[in-house]
């Protein structure tokens, strides 16, 4: 399971998860988007907030590097 899947499944907002876990909304959003891999401490806090074992959550980066480049530099106006 991923963080975004758990948020949807448990019908939690990022704000609610931040309150439960003690992490910032920005950090949780980055983790859910796959832009940040959480530290072991952050993993423990998030797993506890969800009520699942740390091992049940997928923690790796999920963002497509090609899409990341386009977001940084933009697409050409003309193809």
Rosetta blueprint (number, residue, H / E / L):
1 X L
2 X L
3 X H
4 X H
5 X H
6 X H
7 X H
8 X H
9 X H
10 X L
11 X L
12 X L
13 X L
14 X H
15 X H
16 X H
17 X H
18 X H
19 X H
20 X H
21 X H
22 X L
23 X L
24 X L
25 X H
26 X H
27 X H
28 X H
29 X H
30 X H
31 X H
32 X H
33 X H
34 X L
35 X L
36 X L
37 X L
38 X L
39 X L
40 X H
41 X H
42 X H
43 X H
44 X H
45 X H
46 X H
47 X H
48 X H
49 X H
50 X H
51 X L
52 X L
53 X L
54 X H
55 X H
56 X H
57 X L
58 X L
59 X L
60 X L
61 X L
62 X L
63 X L
64 X L
65 X H
66 X H
67 X H
68 X H
69 X H
70 X H
71 X H
72 X H
73 X H
74 X L
75 X L
76 X L
77 X L
78 X L
79 X L
